C-alpha cells in the first residue's frame, strides 16, 4: 500500500482511547438511568411512602366531609329560621272569624249570655233561687235557704244530697270493725270447744287426710273439733285471723290449745314416725284426757263435732 494512503486511513480512524472513554460514559449514563428508575419504584412501593400518601388522602377527605356537613347544617338553620319567621308573620296577620264578621269571640258571648240569663232568673223569681233559696247577690256564690243558713256552693248544693266521702269511709270502717269483732268472738268460742281444733275445707284432699288420721286412726278424748271454713259464714275472716295468729293461711290447720302443729303433711309425718300421740298429749296437757291409736281404721268411732 502506498505510504500516503496509509497515512490518510490512520488519520480518519478514531483512536482507541477516545472509543474507550465514549463507551465508559455511555455505560455510566445507562447505570444512572437504571438506578434512578429502580429507586423511584422502590420508593413508591415502600411502606413509609404508602402511609404518607394515604394519610394525606384521608386528611383531605375528612376536611372535605366536614366542609360539606357544615354547609348542610348552615343551610338547614337558614331554612328553619325563615320558616319560623314566616309562620310568626302569618299568625300575627291572620284575623279570627269573629273579627272578620264583626262579632265577639264565642267564649265572651257565652259568658255574657250566662250572666244575663242568671240576672233574669233572679229578677223573675223575686230574688229567690231553686227550692225557695234566696240568692244574695245574683252571682250564685252566697245562698240563703228558708231557714237562714248560708252556703258558699251556690245552687249546685241542691244536688249534693249524697253522703260525703268521709262519711262513706267511716261507715266502711265501722263495718270492718264490727266484722273483726264478730270473727274474734267466734274464734274464741271455737277454741273453747276442745283442746284439738281442725280448721278444714270440705273439698280439700289435705284436710281429708288430716281428718282421717286424727279421727279414724286415733281415739282422742275429747275428740277433735272440726270447722269447715268453706261452709262457715265467717270463713274468710277466720282464715285471715289464723294467718295473723299462727302464720298459716292454708288448710288444714290443726291447733292444740291454740298453737298450730301444721297441716296435712305434718300430721302424716307425726303419725308415720309414731310421735303424733305424744305430741297431742304433751301440747294438750290436762285438757287432753287420752290419745290412743286404733288397731285399724274404724269409721264408726269418729266422734268429731263438725261446725258448718
Secondary structure by P-SEA (a helix, b strand, c coil): ccaaaaaaaaaacccaaaaaaaaaaaaaaaaaaaaaaaaaaaaaacaaaaaaaaaaaaaaaaaaaaaaaaaaaaaaaaaaaaaaaaaaaaaaaccccccccccccaaaaaaaaaaaaaaaaaaaacccccccccccccccccccccccccccccccccccccccaaaaaaaaaaaaaaaaaaaaaaaaaaaacccbbbbcccccaaaaaaaaaacccccccccbbbbccccccaaaaaaaaaaaacccccccbbbccccccccaaaaaaaaaacaaaaaaaaaacccccbbbbbcccccccccccccc
